Amino acid sequence: MGLFKDYVSQTRKPEGFLGKIMLSGMNGGHANLADWGMTHLPSLAPSEIADLGCGGGRNIGELLKRYPHAHGTALDFSALSVEKAVAYNRALIDAGRCVVCEGDVSALKLPKEHFELATAFETVYFWPGLTRCFSEVAKILKPGGFFLICNESDGTDKTSLKFEKIIDGMKNYTAEEIEKALKAAGFTEVKSVHHPTKPWIAVLARKN
C-alpha cells in the first residue's frame, strides 16, 4: 500500500523517479477525456490560450492544432511536468507558438486580461481553494474569455472517492460545487455537461 500510495500521489505534483513514470502515461491516459472536453468549446478563434496544470503537455499541443493561429502558454506546479511538456511540445516552442513555465494557480504571474481561453484538465482536484484559484484565472482572461474545466470524476463516483482518501490534498468536486466557485470568482454563463456513460464532467464558464 505504501508504494502504491506514493505512486498515485504523483498525480498531484510529479517528482523523482515515480513522477517520471506517472508522467509517461499521463498524456495518453487523459487523452480521451481531454478530447471529449474540447468538443464542448464554443466557436471561437483565440489568439492566446493558457493550459493550467498542463501535466505532460499533450493538451496544449492539441489546442494549438485546433486553433492554428493561436499562441499557447502551458503552466504547471511541477518542475518535472514542465520538463516533460517542453520535450513534448519542442516543435511548437521552436516555432514560437508555445511557451511552458512553472507556476502556481493560486498566484498566477501571467499577463492580466491577455488570454481568450484558459483550460484545466484533470487538475482542479489539487488546486488550493477553488474560488481563489478561479479568481486568478479570471484575472488573466480578457472580457468575454472562456474557461474550460474537465474532470474524470463528477465528485460522486466510487473509484475517485477511493483515491481521494489515498492521495493527500485531493478533493473531488461535483459540477455544482465547481459552478458555485466559478460564479463566486466572477464568471458568468456557467454550464456543465456530464458524459452519458462515464463520470466525466466538463464545465465551461465565461468572464464578463
N, C-alpha and C positions, 0 to 999 in steps of 0.2 A: 504493500500500500504506500510505503514511503517514497519509493522510486516513481510509482505511478502518479502520486500527488505532485512530486517535483516536476514531472514531465508535463502534465496537463496545466500546471500553474504557469508554464511558459507562455500560455496564450495571453497572459496579462502583459508581460514585458520580457520578450525573449532575450536570454543571456546565455553565454557559455555554450558548452557542447550540446546540452539538451535543447537550448534555444535554437541552435542551428538545425537540429533535427526537426523541431517544430516548424520552423520557417520553410524548410524544404518541402513540406506538404501543405503549407497554408494557402499558397496561390491556387493550386489545383483543388484543394478541399473546399474552398469557399467560392469557386468559380460559378457554379450553377446558381447559388443564392444571389451573388452579385449581378449576374446577367439577368436573372428574373427581376431583381430590384430596379435595374436600369430601364426595363420596359415600362416602368411607371413614371418615368420622367416626362414632363410636358414637352411640347415642341418649343425648342429654344436654340439659340446659336451663341453660346457663351464664348467670350474671348479669354476669360481666366477661370480656372477650375481648381478647387482645393480638395484633396482627398485626405481626410484627417484620421489618424490611426491607420496608416497605409499598409502596415504589415510588410509582406514581401514585395509589394509594389505592382502587382498584377492589375489592379483595378484602375489605377491612374492611366496605365497604358491602354486599357480598353476604352476608357472615357475619351482619350485623345484620338483613338480610332473612330469613335462615334462622332466626335466633333473635330474634324481635321484642321480647322483654323484656330483652334484654341491652344492656350498655353496652360500647362498643369503644374501645380505645386503639391507635392506629396510630403506629409509630415507624420512623424511617429515619435513616441516617447522612448523607444528602444534604439540605442545606437546600432545594435546588430540588425534590427529591421531596416534601418536607414541604409546600412551597408548592402543588405540583400536587395532593397528596392533600387539602389543606384546601379547595381550589377544588372538587374532585370531590365531596367529602362535605359541602358547605356546609349543605345542608338538615338532615342528621343532626347536625352540630355545633350549628346554631342550635336544634335541638330538644333539645339536652342529652344526646344519645345517643352522641356520639363526640368524642374529642379526638385531635389529631395533634401529635406532638412529634418533635424532633430528638434522637437518642441513639445510643449505641454499645452493640452487643450484648455486647461483651466486658466492659462495666462498666455494667450496666443500673441506672438510677436510678428504677426503678418500685417501687411498694409491694410488700413481701415477702408471699408467700402470699396474694395478692389475686385472682388470676385462676384460673378453672376451665379455660380453654382458651387456648393460645398457638399461633400458626401462623407458618410461614415458607415462602413461595412463591418459588421461583427466586432464592434469596438466599444460602443457606449456602455456595455456591461461594466467596464472598468473606469469610466470617467468619474472623477471625484466631485460629485454633485451635479446633477443634470442641469438644473436651471442656471447655475453659474457658468458651466461649460457652454451651454446653448447660448447664453448671453454673449460669450466670447465669439462664438460663430456668427451671431447676428452682427457684431461689430465689423467683421471682415467682409460681409456681404454688401453689395450695392442695394439700394432700394429696389424692390421687385425681385431680388435674388432668391434662389431656391436652395433648400437644404434637404437632402435625402438621407434617411437612416434606414439601414437594412439589418435585421437581426434574424438569426436562425431559430431563436426562441421567442415565443409570444408571451413569455413570463409565466406560463402555466404548465408547460409540458414536463413530464416526469424526468426525462433524461437530463434536461438542462438544469432543473432544480436540484438534481443529484450532484451535478458538477458545481453548482453554486455553493454547496456545503463543503466541497473539497478545496476549491480554489479561493485563496484569500483575496478579498477585495472585489469579488464578482457579485453582481446583482442583476438578475433577470427582470426586465421591466415589461409590463403589459403595454399594449399600444395606447391604452387610455392614460397610463402614467407618463409615457413619453409625450403624448399630445398635451397634457396638462403642463408639463415642464416647458415645452416649446412656447405655449401661449404666455406663460409667466415670463419667459425670456423676450417676449415682444414679437413673436412670429404670429402670422395670421394665415387664414385659409389652410389650416392644418387638416390633413386627411390621412387615413391609414388603410392599408389593404392587407388581408390575410391570404396566404396561399391556400388554394382549395383543398389540398390533400396533406400539407405539411404545416408544422407550427411556425412557418416563416412569416415575418411581417415586414412591410415597407411603409415608412411614414414620411410624407412629403409636406414641407412647410414653406411658406413664402414670407419674406420680410416686406413690411410696408415701405 
